[in-house]
Amino acid sequence: MILILLASGRGKRLKNISKSRPKCLTFVNDNQTIMDHTKKIFHLFKKVIIVTGYKSNLVVKSLQEHKNVKFVKNKDYKKTNMVTSMCLSNKYVNDDVIISYTDILYSESLIKRLIKSKKDIVALKKNWFPLWRQRFGSLKNIKNDAENIIVKKGYIFEIGTKIKNKLPKYQYMGILRFSKNKFKKICKIYSKYKDKNVSMTDFLNFLIQKKRINFNYISTTSYWFEIDNKKDLFVTRKLFHKN
């Protein structure tokens, strides 16, 4: 099993915090960055591929003691998005993969569940609303940020669309598990996809709706935090130690 970490972004919404370091090296407490937390799962994988971009030298330096890490640089990180970064690792993939964003914090137990599975999976957060309430406050703001997800019989039927009325049961977490063959197929489709700045959820929805590719899901109630801006960072620092 291979772990692919998408760590090319700067995180402009963090403003001055990300001027001197990439988003994944944001401190969530006095002595631990997001990447410090993520690297605790490295021992579960035979290979870790990290796709860097903004101030990539700092990411490499922070992980230089890990011998099973392969660094791939997204030179066009300013003009592209997560899907491009993910597929840049394609030529180094020779096994099933778990893909993770690097602006999130989550439990090792979730990753172990994904490793044990043989399915193509999108991880979903179940009890998501209380965290969004702290992050965004009003219901209007929550609906503007959260995405609609429709699931049925273990499969995802729709993801990444706008919430119209009823809040969905789940939220996307930025963690995926694909077989080697499914990963290769997805990246082949993306190589012909025109919009190289498409979001991951929009592209997943395209694969579901237009290409009839099926994705299972697993849901979790274990802790999960996303750090998009200073408010998120404040909420994470306040709540993370409790988990």
N, C-alpha and C positions, 0 to 999 in steps of 0.2 A: 504493500500500500504506500502511496506517495501523497505527501501533503503539499499543496500549492497555496502559497500565501500571496495575496495581492496587495503590495505595499508601495505602489508607485506614486500615490497622491500626496499633495502638500497639505490639503485641509485648509483652504482659504478662509472658511467660516470660523476657524480658530484664531484668525487675525494674527496678532503679534506672537502668540504662542508657537505658531508653526513657521515663523520667519527664519528661525535658525535650525529647525529640525523637521523631518517629515512627520506626518500625522501619526504613524505607527510608533514613534518614539516620544509621544506625549506622556508625561508623568501622570499616573492615576493616584499616586500617593507620593510621599517624600522620596522614596528610593526605588520605585517600580514603574516602568513604562508599560504601555499596552503590549509591546513586543516581549518584554520580560515575562509577562503573564502568559503570552501565547507559546513561548518556547518551552514551557513546562510540558507540552504534549509532544515535543520532538522525538522523545524516546519511543513513541508508539509507531514510528514510521522508519522504513528503511532508507527513504530519501525525502528531503525537504527542498522544494523549489520556491525561491522567493523572487517575485518580480518587483524590481525596484524602479525608481524614476527620479523624483525630486530628492536632491541631496542623497543619492544612492550610496555614496561613500560612507555616510554615517550609519546606514543600516548594515552595510558589510562589516564595518568596524565593530559594531555592537554584537555581532554574531560570529566573529572570526574564530572563536574557540570550538564551534560546532563543525565537525568534519563531514557530516552527511548532508551539508547544505550546498545547493547549487544556486548561484545568483544569475538572474536574467534581467537585463535592463530594457525597459520600455522607453526608448528615446523620444517617442511621440506622446509622452504621458500628458502633456498640456492639451493635446487635441483629441485624445482618445479616452476610453473609459475602461471599466473593469473587464469587459469581454475581450478586448484587445490584449490586455495584460495576461488574462487567463490563457489565451490561445498562443501567446508567445512561448509558453512552456511546452507546447505540443511535441516538439521533436525530442524532448527529454523524457517523455512519458512512455513507460513500458509496463505499466501496471495500473490497477484501479486507483482512483484519485479521490481525495477530499480537498475541496477548495474552500478557502476562508478569506473573508475580508480581514483587514488588520486595524480597523478602527472599532473593534468589538471585543468584549470580554465574555467568556462563557466557560462552562464546566467541562472538565476532562471526561466526565461520565457520558456526556452527549457524544463526544468524539468516539468513545469506545463503542457506543451503540451503532454508530455509522460504520465503523470498521467491521463489526460483526455481520452487518447486513450484506446481501449480495445484490440489492436493488439500486436503481438510480433514484436518488432521494434529494428532496429539498427540505431542509430543516425549518420548522415553524415554531414560533413562540406562542404558547397557549394563553397564559394569564398576562397578556401584554398591556391591557388598558391602564392599570395603576401607574406603570412606568411612564407611559405617554402622557398621563395626566400631570405628572411632575415635570416632564420635559416641556409640554406645550400649553398646559393650563386649560384653556377653553375647549369645548367640544368642536367648535369651528376650526381652531388651529390643529387639533388632533386629526380631524378629517382631511385637512389640507396636506398633512404629512404622511399619515398612514395610508396603506394601499389595500385595495380590495383583493381578497383571495377566496375562491370558491373551490371546495373540495368535495369529493364523493367517492365512497368505497375505496378509500386509501390512495386515491389519485388526485392530482391538481387539475382542475378544469379551467381555471382562469387565475392569473396573478398579475399584479402591478397596475391594475386599472384604478380609476378614481372611485372612492366610496360615495355612493349616491344617498342611500338612506340608512339601512341597518348596518351597524358595525360588524365587521367580520370576526369570526371566532379566533383567527390566527393572524400573526404577522410574520413576514419574511425576516430571516435572521442573518443572511449573508454567509450561509454555510451550506455546501452542496456535496453530494457524493455521487460519482459516476463510475461505471465500469470503464475499462480502457477503451473498448470499442465504441461506447456511447460518447465518450469524451472526444475521440477522434472524429466521429461523425458530426458532432456539434461544431467543432472547429473547422471542419471542411465546409459546412453550411455557412459559417461566419465569414470564411475567406471570400465568399461571393456576395456577402451582405454589404450594401452600399454605405449605410450610416455607421461609421466607426466610432461614433460617440453615443451609441445607443446604451441605455441603462441595462443592467443585468436582468431585471425583472421584465422589462419590455421585450428583451430578446428571448427570455424563457417563454413568455406568453406567445411570441411569434412562433416558436418551435412547437408549442402545444396546439395553437389554432391553425397554423398554415402547413406545418410539416407533419402533424399528427404524431409527434414524439410524446411518449407517456412518461410522466414523472410521478413516482410515489412520494409520500411525505411521511415524516415522523414529527410528532409534536412533543414539546417539553415544557415543563413548568420550572425547570432549574434556572439559575440566574443567567441573565444576559443584559449587557449594557452596550449602547452605541454612543460614540462620541463624535458628533458632527460639528458642534459649536461650543462656545464657552458655557452655556446653560447646561448642556449635556455633561460637560466635564464637571461642573459643580454638583449635579445630581449624582453622577457616578462616584465622585469622591465621598459624597455623603452616605451613599448606600452600599458601596462595594465592600467595605470592611465587615458589614453584617453578614455577608455571604461567604 
